[in-house]
Amino acid sequence: YCVEFKTESLSHHCALENRPYARWMQYLREGHTVCVACQPPAMNTDTHRCSGDGHNADRGKILHWEAVGNSRCQGTWKKIRQLEHCSCPLVHSFIFT
C-alpha cells in the first residue's frame, strides 16, 4: 500500500544535500503532496504495516519524518489518505524504511 502526505515543514539541511544518491532531498518543498510506499522489508510481517504510516493517527495530526542517509533532513507532514493500490507518480514518491 501507499500513503499520501502533505509536507508541513522541513529543515534547511534538505536543500543543502548535494551527494549524487541523495540529491532528491533538494526537491522537497513545504505544501507538496508526497506518496510513500510500504513494501517489504520495511513492512512488519505480523501487522502488514510500515512504522510511521500514520495508521492510528487522528486526521490532521502532524507526524514527523526523517530522510535516510541524512538525519538532519527532517520535517513534519500530515496524512492525506492511504491507497491500497499504489499509483504514486515518478516524482515525489518515496519508500518507508
PyMOL commands that set and color helices and strands:
alter all, ss='L'
color gray80, all
select helices_A, chain A and resi 20-27
alter helices_A, ss='H'
color red, helices_A
select strands_A, chain A and resi 2-10+33-37+62-67+70-83+93-95
alter strands_A, ss='S'
color yellow, strands_A
deselect
rebuild
show_as cartoon
